[in-house]
Each structure stands twice: as C-alpha cells, then as structure tokens.
Amino acid sequence: MSTQVLSPHGIPLSSKIPPYFQNTDHRQRCLQQLRSKQDPLEKYIYLNGLKERDPELFYEVLIGNIFEVIPILYTPTARDLSSAMHANSILTFGADRKVCSRILGLGDLGANGLPISIGKLDLYVAGAGIKPATTVPICLDVGTNTQQYLDDPLYIGVRRKRPGTEEMDEFMNEFMEAMRDVFPGLLVQFEDFSTDNAFRYLSMFRDKYRCFNDDIQGTGAVVLAGFINAAKISSAASGQPLTDHRILFFGAGSSGIGVAKQLQSFFTLLGMSEEESKSRIYTVDSKGLVTADRPDLQEHKKYFARTDYHGPPLTKLADIVEWAKPTALMGLSTTRNAFTEDVVKKMAEINKRPIIFPLSNPVSLSELDFEDAMRWTNGSVIFASGSPYKPMEFGGKVREPGQGNNMYIFPGLGLGTILSQARHVTDTMINEAAIALSESLTQDEKSAELVYPRLVRIREISARIAFAAIRAAQKDGVDENKLFRKLADDTLEEYVKVKQWQPYCTHYNGNGNGAHGNRSAEANGNALANAHRL
C-alpha cells in the first residue's frame, strides 16, 4: 500500500510505509530506544545520531526530558567522552573548532575536549530557546602540554606544545577580531581556559567585544543567587543580620575567585564598602589559607589575600574554619570528599544553619555528598552542589538538595544579551541575572526551603533572567536595540517568551499529518558561540 503523508516540514512524502507509522509518537519511540541503552556513552552516541538525522526531534526529546538528557549531553557523560576520545571518533563533529587547558576538572585534554562546546550550546537551546542554527561551537586547538596525547598516534589535535603568552595573545586577538568581522552580532562565551588565561582574556576582551566567561561570571552569578536565598534562611534561624555572613572558599582558581568576586556584590548590595565586603571573604588553595605575605602569590589570588592573620601558615581546612568561623563554606576545588566529617561538624557547631555548597562537578569530584552533609549536621545544613543529588528523607520529611547549575544563568543571560544587542556583558547584567534567579522561587519551593527553583521550569526562569539582563543593559547604556526601551515591562516579558525558539513537533497525529508546535522567530538574527579553550 502506498500512502502519502506530510513530513514535519510540510513536504509530501510518497513511499511505502508501515500501516500505523503515522499514528505513533516518534518522541516516545526515541525515548524507548534511548532508555534501552545501559551505557551513558551509548546514549550519547544515539542522541548525537538523532541530532544529525532529525534535529527537531532531538530538541523535542531534550526539552521534554531535560533532567534525563542533560547529564548525557553534558557533564558527566561529555566529561567521560572527552577523557576517552580518540581519532577513530565515535562521533562526527563536522567543522567545530575549539581553545582547552582544563576540561571539567580533567586538566589539559587538548582537542579531546571537543564535545563540551557542542553540549553547552544544546543547553542554550533547551534552556532559553536560542535558535540552534544561530549557535556556533568552536574549538581553538592551539596544542597540548600533555605528552600522552602528543605521543598518541590516534590523537586528533594539533601536535605541539601550547604557545607562550605573547603568541597566545596574538592568536586570541586575531580570533576575536575575525569573529566580530564574520559574525558581527555574535555573543562569545569562553569556557575552560586555564585560570590565568581565563581572567586575562576576560579582562582583555570584555569591554571590547560581546563576550563573557561562564566559569567566572556564570558560576559566580548562579552561586550568588543560591547564596542570597541560603543567607536569608540562615539569618532567619540565627537572628544574625545578613551583613554578618562570612564566606570561606575552598578552591582559588578561576571559578573560585570568580565566584568570590561575584559574592562580594552580595555585601555591597547591602550597602557595605568594598573593603568591608572584601573582609567577609576568605580563600583557601592547596597550600592553605591565602595570605598576602605568601611569596610568589599568583596575581588573581592577591585581591582576597588575608592581611589579618599573622600566625604560622594555616594548612588544614578544619583549622581555617575554626579561625575564620565562616557562616558559609564553598567548594570549588575538584577535590573529592575535601569537606571531611570534622570540618562539617565544626560548621554545624559554629552555625545554627550552616551553608555548605560543594560546587565541584561531577559527583566524583564533589567535596561533600548530600547524605553525609545531612547526617553530620543532623539535618541543619543548607546545601547546594554543583552536581545533582537525589532527595532524601531525613527527620520524617523529604529534603531536596539544591544544585548550583550554571544552566540556571547562562541561557537566559545569553538570550537577553542577544535580544538587547548589548555591546558588552556588564557586571550589572550579571548581578541582575543572579537577583532574578534568586527571586524566581515559587511559594511551594520557598516552603521546601529550596535555594534554587526546580530545573523543570528552566524556560520560564531563563525568560525572567533575559528580561533582567535587557533592563540592566539599558541601565548601563550598552543596548543597541533601542526599541525595547519603549516597551512596558509586561510587554517586554511577553516578547522575550515569544522569542524563545521551539522545535516543530515531529511526531505524527492520528490524521497522518505533521503536528506542529509554536515556532518563534530567530533572535534578531544574532548568534551565540561557545569558545572552548583546549
């Protein structure tokens, strides 16, 4: 029997097909195939193939099953793929390019970090509705210092050591100029640069191009949002004013210092001076408490280096907690189980509701597991992690762990930047994005003492963050889309939602015709790139 049906794009298809082909939901068929695979890498390969065969269906599956699919497309599966990847290439990546000196805590993987940019841009599509055709995953392969890869006959990248500062600066300047010339409306997101280069190139380019660094600014914003809510819960329990909070950071790399600088704004927004707000923050690296008198201190660590400690070096975290008496402990060290039982119990002894955020991911690099945090604090902990943990029952009630996932911030920030045509991504835009996220909790989420909204509402949250970023860009005078200034808030909020791209429904309805979902226009013809440093 020959039956004519329409494709998802309305194109007549004449072929011999199974009799009930048009009556079935292809999304469910794809999900069944995906769930039949036990190995996460096999699931990644399946989704990558689906993306090439039918991008619309791929994004339908992703958006409709975000909790299930994101860990496959990004961390931890993409991290494992980056670690194991060779030139016999399980996958075909086309003409993607990327620069990476440290991939999700794995160190210098050279060109093997390629899947990260691709997966990150899928999160922009799923989280904020950035149109897939306007995203550009980029690999800046400038070599690797990992001899294992240089000696590997199957290694796919450039076989040379990474360049020195002068050569790298020349390359990065040429790259950014070329991106602006070829894609004048492009927003560039930097990711996984080495610590020094991350700060260096953010400082070098942030006022010249439309760009931001997710490791520094995105992580900082999402942690700031969670800390705002956690600090309110903690202060309500202790009666302590918000200005009395003290934050200790375990990990002083680009993410650690970037988050510390972002959280400094928590105090400045309360009316504290720069020096007062800086005094509330303590940083710890592999050598212990970071102090100003330490010889050969790296430049990015100097700002928060303590000048009020004059004893012998404090190298043990428990001793540092005892001296600093922080109300909040942040982990950005990628050191598994660094927050030991004595450290956690000390935090609970000092604070009625201790704030502990082990933010390193994946779980294999987390400083503290949720179950241990609950047991060692007898349930008093206010917890958020970088990796997902399952809810658990404690004290007769179900406790939900927070997850400080950058996906809460970067998709909405990217959408707002693109729609407003902001010339730069300003500190005000980052801060307002964080505040918008902190204020997005529903009453049910507040009653459960969550510090982050549930990720299932990510599109709604991203629209709210995009709106906040647009208004912040206007406030700073960096917006080039002046039409938005004339729109009332409710009109602009609705416009942002309409601009969120939706895939066509690629399954067939009972009439044999393609069932189409809502379709938004491209975001002002602009685009977004993820520039990943290999």
C-alpha positions in Angstrom: 0.0 0.0 0.0 1.4 3.4 -1.0 0.3 6.2 1.3 1.2 9.9 1.0 2.0 11.7 4.2 3.5 15.1 5.0 6.9 15.5 6.6 7.3 17.6 9.7 8.1 20.5 7.4 5.0 20.0 5.2 6.8 18.3 2.4 4.7 15.5 0.7 6.3 12.1 1.1 5.3 9.2 -1.2 6.6 5.9 0.0 5.6 2.5 1.2 5.3 2.8 5.0 4.0 0.7 7.8 0.3 1.0 8.2 0.4 2.7 11.7 3.5 4.7 11.2 1.6 8.0 11.1 -0.4 7.2 14.2 2.6 6.8 16.6 4.5 9.3 18.6 8.1 9.3 17.4 9.3 11.0 20.6 8.2 8.1 22.7 9.8 5.7 20.2 13.1 7.6 20.5 12.8 7.7 24.3 12.2 4.0 24.4 15.3 3.4 22.3 17.4 5.8 24.4 16.3 4.1 27.7 17.0 0.7 26.3 20.8 1.5 26.3 22.6 0.9 29.5 25.9 2.7 28.9 25.8 6.5 29.1 28.3 6.7 26.2 25.9 4.6 24.0 23.1 7.0 24.9 25.3 9.9 23.9 26.1 8.3 20.5 22.4 7.6 20.0 21.4 11.2 20.8 24.2 12.6 18.6 22.9 10.4 15.7 19.4 11.6 16.3 20.5 15.2 16.2 22.1 14.7 12.8 19.1 12.8 11.4 16.3 14.9 12.8 17.4 18.0 14.8 13.8 19.0 15.5 13.0 15.6 17.1 16.3 15.7 19.0 15.4 19.1 20.6 11.9 17.9 21.4 13.3 15.0 23.3 15.8 17.2 25.1 13.3 19.9 26.1 10.7 17.4 27.2 13.1 15.3 29.2 15.6 17.8 30.5 16.5 16.0 33.7 17.2 12.8 31.9 19.0 14.1 28.9 21.3 16.9 30.2 23.6 14.5 32.1 24.1 12.6 28.9 24.8 15.6 26.6 26.9 17.5 29.1 28.6 16.5 32.4 29.2 13.8 33.5 28.9 11.9 30.1 30.6 14.5 27.9 33.3 14.7 30.5 33.9 11.0 30.3 33.8 11.2 26.5 36.4 13.9 26.5 38.7 11.8 28.6 38.3 8.8 26.4 38.1 10.3 22.9 40.5 9.3 20.1 40.7 9.9 16.4 38.7 6.8 15.5 35.9 9.1 16.7 32.9 7.5 18.0 31.2 10.7 16.7 31.3 13.0 13.8 31.8 16.6 14.8 31.9 18.3 11.4 33.8 21.6 11.3 33.6 22.5 15.0 36.6 24.2 16.4 37.7 25.0 19.9 41.0 26.5 22.9 41.1 24.0 26.3 43.6 23.8 29.1 41.4 22.2 31.6 38.2 20.3 30.8 35.7 19.9 33.7 38.4 19.2 36.2 40.3 16.7 34.0 43.2 19.0 33.1 44.8 19.6 29.7 43.0 17.3 27.3 43.9 19.1 24.1 41.4 18.6 21.3 39.7 15.8 23.2 37.5 18.4 24.9 35.6 18.9 21.7 32.1 17.6 22.9 31.9 20.3 25.7 31.1 23.2 23.4 28.6 21.2 21.5 26.8 20.1 24.6 26.9 23.5 26.1 25.2 25.1 23.2 22.5 22.4 23.3 21.8 23.7 26.8 21.3 27.2 25.4 18.7 25.8 23.1 16.9 23.8 25.7 17.2 26.3 28.5 16.4 29.6 26.8 15.3 28.9 23.3 18.3 30.1 21.4 17.8 29.0 17.8 20.1 26.1 17.0 21.0 27.4 13.6 22.5 30.5 15.2 24.8 28.7 17.5 28.5 28.0 16.7 30.6 25.5 18.8 34.2 26.5 18.4 37.4 24.7 19.3 40.6 26.8 19.5 43.1 24.0 19.2 46.5 25.6 19.9 48.2 22.4 21.1 48.5 20.5 24.4 51.2 20.1 27.1 50.0 16.6 27.9 52.8 14.3 26.4 50.4 11.3 26.4 48.4 12.9 23.7 51.3 14.2 21.7 52.7 10.6 21.6 49.3 9.1 20.7 49.0 8.1 17.0 45.2 8.4 17.3 45.2 11.9 18.8 43.1 14.2 16.7 44.5 17.6 17.7 47.5 19.8 16.8 50.7 18.1 17.8 52.6 20.9 19.5 53.0 22.4 23.0 50.7 25.2 23.9 52.0 28.6 23.0 53.5 31.2 25.3 51.7 34.3 26.4 52.8 36.5 23.5 51.9 34.1 20.8 48.6 33.2 22.6 47.7 36.9 22.9 48.3 37.4 19.2 46.2 34.5 18.3 43.3 35.4 20.6 43.2 39.0 19.3 43.1 37.7 15.8 40.4 35.2 16.7 38.2 37.8 18.4 38.6 40.3 15.6 37.7 37.7 13.0 34.6 36.6 14.9 33.4 40.2 15.0 34.0 40.7 11.3 32.4 37.4 10.2 29.6 37.4 12.9 29.1 41.0 14.0 26.0 40.0 16.1 27.7 37.1 17.9 27.9 36.6 21.7 31.1 34.7 22.5 31.1 32.5 25.7 34.6 31.5 26.9 34.9 28.2 28.8 37.6 26.0 30.4 40.5 28.4 29.8 43.4 27.9 32.3 43.0 30.1 35.4 45.4 32.8 34.5 44.2 33.0 30.9 40.5 32.9 32.0 41.0 36.2 33.9 43.4 37.6 31.4 41.2 37.3 28.3 38.0 38.2 30.1 39.8 41.4 31.2 41.3 42.0 27.8 38.1 41.5 25.8 35.0 42.2 28.0 34.9 45.9 27.2 35.8 45.4 23.5 33.6 42.6 22.4 30.3 41.0 23.3 31.6 38.1 25.4 31.6 36.6 28.9 33.3 33.7 30.7 30.9 31.2 32.2 33.5 29.6 34.5 34.0 33.0 36.2 30.8 35.1 35.7 28.2 32.4 35.1 29.3 30.3 38.1 29.6 33.4 40.2 26.0 34.5 39.3 24.4 31.2 40.0 26.2 30.8 43.3 25.3 34.4 44.2 21.6 33.6 43.6 21.7 30.5 45.7 23.6 32.3 48.5 21.1 35.1 48.6 18.4 32.6 49.4 20.6 30.5 51.7 21.7 33.5 53.7 18.1 34.6 54.3 17.2 31.1 55.6 20.3 31.0 57.8 19.8 34.5 59.2 16.2 33.8 59.9 17.3 30.9 62.1 20.1 32.7 63.9 18.7 36.2 64.1 22.0 37.3 62.6 21.9 40.2 60.1 22.8 39.5 56.5 25.8 41.8 56.8 27.4 39.4 59.4 27.8 36.5 57.0 31.4 35.3 56.3 32.2 33.1 53.3 35.1 30.7 53.0 36.1 29.5 49.6 38.0 26.2 49.3 39.5 26.5 45.8 41.1 29.6 44.5 41.3 29.0 40.7 39.3 31.0 38.1 36.0 29.6 39.3 36.7 30.1 43.0 38.0 33.7 42.7 35.3 34.5 40.1 32.6 33.3 42.4 34.2 35.1 45.4 34.1 38.4 43.4 30.5 37.8 42.5 29.6 37.1 46.1 31.3 40.2 47.2 28.4 42.0 45.5 26.1 40.4 48.0 27.6 42.6 50.6 27.9 45.7 48.5 24.3 45.5 47.6 23.6 45.6 51.3 25.4 49.0 51.5 28.8 47.8 52.6 32.0 49.4 51.3 34.4 47.5 49.0 36.9 46.9 51.9 34.2 45.8 54.3 32.7 43.4 51.8 36.2 42.0 50.9 36.9 41.4 54.6 33.9 38.9 54.7 35.6 36.6 52.2 38.3 34.0 52.9 40.1 31.9 50.2 41.9 28.6 50.6 44.1 26.9 48.0 46.2 23.7 48.0 48.7 25.4 50.3 46.1 26.6 52.9 44.7 30.0 53.8 45.7 32.5 51.2 47.6 35.4 52.9 49.1 38.5 51.5 52.6 37.7 52.9 52.9 34.4 50.9 55.8 34.6 48.5 55.1 34.2 44.7 51.4 34.6 45.2 49.5 34.4 41.9 48.1 37.7 40.7 44.4 36.6 40.7 44.7 35.5 44.4 46.0 38.8 45.7 42.7 40.6 45.9 41.2 38.4 48.6 44.5 37.5 50.3 44.2 38.0 54.1 46.2 40.6 55.9 44.7 40.0 59.3 46.4 36.6 60.0 49.9 36.7 61.4 50.5 33.2 62.9 52.1 30.1 61.3 50.6 29.0 58.0 47.1 27.5 58.3 47.1 24.5 56.0 44.3 22.3 57.4 40.7 23.2 56.4 39.4 22.4 59.9 41.9 24.8 61.5 40.9 27.5 59.0 37.2 27.0 59.7 38.0 27.3 63.5 39.9 30.6 62.9 37.6 32.3 60.4 34.3 31.0 61.8 32.5 31.2 58.4 28.8 31.0 58.1 29.2 29.6 54.6 31.7 27.1 53.1 32.0 27.0 49.3 33.8 24.2 47.5 35.4 24.8 44.0 38.5 22.6 44.4 37.5 19.5 42.4 38.9 17.6 45.4 36.7 14.6 46.3 35.5 14.5 49.9 37.5 17.5 50.9 34.8 18.5 53.4 35.5 15.9 56.0 33.3 15.0 58.9 35.3 17.1 61.4 35.0 20.2 59.0 31.3 19.7 58.5 30.6 19.2 62.2 32.7 22.3 63.0 30.5 24.3 60.6 27.4 23.0 62.4 28.9 23.8 65.8 29.5 27.4 64.8 26.2 28.0 62.9 22.6 27.1 63.7 22.0 26.6 59.9 25.4 26.2 58.2 25.6 27.0 54.5 27.6 24.4 52.6 27.9 24.4 48.8 30.2 21.7 47.4 30.2 23.1 43.8 32.7 20.9 42.0 31.3 18.5 39.5 30.8 15.8 38.5 29.9 13.9 41.7 33.2 12.1 41.5 34.9 15.4 42.3 32.4 16.8 44.8 33.8 18.0 48.1 30.8 16.6 50.0 27.9 14.2 49.4 24.4 15.3 50.3 23.7 12.3 52.6 26.9 13.0 54.6 26.1 16.7 54.9 22.7 15.8 56.3 24.0 13.2 58.8 26.9 15.2 60.0 24.8 18.3 60.7 21.8 16.5 61.9 19.8 18.0 59.0 20.6 21.6 59.8 22.7 22.2 56.7 21.6 24.4 53.8 23.0 22.5 50.9 23.6 23.1 47.2 26.0 21.2 45.0 27.5 21.5 41.5 26.3 18.0 40.7 22.8 16.6 41.0 21.9 14.6 44.1 18.6 12.8 44.8 16.2 14.0 47.5 16.3 12.0 50.8 14.1 11.5 53.8 15.5 12.9 57.0 13.8 13.6 60.3 10.4 12.5 58.9 10.4 14.8 55.9 11.8 14.8 52.3 14.8 17.1 51.9 15.7 18.3 48.4 19.3 19.3 47.7 19.9 22.4 45.7 22.1 22.3 42.6 24.1 25.3 41.6 23.9 24.5 37.9 25.2 27.2 35.6 22.4 26.3 33.3 20.2 28.5 35.5 22.1 31.6 34.3 23.9 31.4 31.0 21.0 30.5 28.7 18.9 33.5 30.0 21.8 35.8 30.1 22.7 34.8 26.5 19.2 35.4 25.3 18.9 38.8 27.0 22.3 39.9 25.6 21.3 38.8 22.1 17.9 40.4 22.1 19.1 43.7 23.6 22.1 43.6 21.2 24.2 44.7 24.2 27.7 45.7 23.1 29.2 44.2 26.3 28.1 41.9 29.1 28.4 44.2 32.1 28.6 43.5 35.8 25.2 45.0 36.3 23.8 42.4 33.8 25.4 39.6 35.7 24.2 40.8 39.1 20.6 41.4 37.9 20.6 37.9 36.3 21.6 36.5 39.7 19.0 38.5 41.5 16.3 37.5 39.0 17.2 33.8 39.6 17.1 34.3 43.4 13.6 35.8 43.1 12.2 33.1 40.8 11.2 30.6 43.6 7.6 29.7 43.8 5.8 29.6 47.1 6.0 25.8 47.2 9.8 26.0 46.6 10.2 28.5 49.4 8.2 26.4 51.8 10.5 23.5 51.0 13.5 25.8 51.8 14.9 25.4 48.3 17.7 27.8 47.4 17.2 27.3 43.6 13.9 26.8 41.7 13.3 23.3 40.2 15.1 23.0 36.9 11.9 21.7 35.1 10.9 25.4 34.9 14.1 26.4 33.2 12.5 28.1 30.2 10.3 30.3 32.4 13.3 31.1 34.6 15.5 31.9 31.5 12.9 34.3 30.2 12.9 36.1 33.5 16.7 36.3 33.5 16.7 37.5 29.9 14.3 40.3 30.8 16.5 41.3 33.8 19.6 41.3 31.6 17.9 43.5 29.0 16.8 46.1 31.5 20.4 46.1 33.0 21.9 46.6 29.6 19.6 49.6 29.1 20.6 50.9 32.6 24.3 50.7 31.6 23.6 52.2 28.2 25.2 49.3 26.3 22.0 48.2 24.5 21.8 48.8 20.7 18.2 47.6 20.4 16.6 50.9 21.5 13.1 49.7 20.7 12.9 47.7 23.9 13.3 50.9 26.0 9.8 51.9 24.9 8.2 48.7 26.0 6.4 48.3 29.3 7.7 45.5 31.5 4.8 43.1 30.9 5.1 43.6 27.1 8.8 43.1 27.1 8.5 39.9 29.3 5.9 38.5 26.8 8.1 39.4 23.8 11.1 37.5 25.4 8.9 34.4 25.8 7.7 34.7 22.2 11.3 34.8 21.0 12.2 31.5 22.6 12.7 29.0 19.8 10.5 25.9 19.9 11.1 22.8 17.7 8.4 21.6 15.3 6.5 18.6 16.7 8.0 15.9 14.5 5.7 13.1 15.5 2.5 12.4 13.5 -1.0 12.8 14.7 -3.9 10.5 14.1 -4.7 12.1 10.7 -1.3 11.4 9.3 -0.2 15.0 9.2 2.7 16.6 11.0 1.7 18.2 14.2 3.5 21.5 14.5 4.3 23.3 17.7 4.7 27.0 18.2 7.6 28.5 16.3 9.4 31.7 17.3 11.5 33.9 15.1 15.2 34.0 15.3 16.5 36.3 18.0 17.1 39.4 15.9 19.4 37.5 13.5 22.1 37.4 16.1 24.0 34.3 17.2 26.0 32.7 20.0 29.3 30.9 20.1 30.9 28.8 22.8 34.7 29.2 22.5 36.2 26.4 24.4 39.9 26.6 25.3 41.8 23.3 24.6 
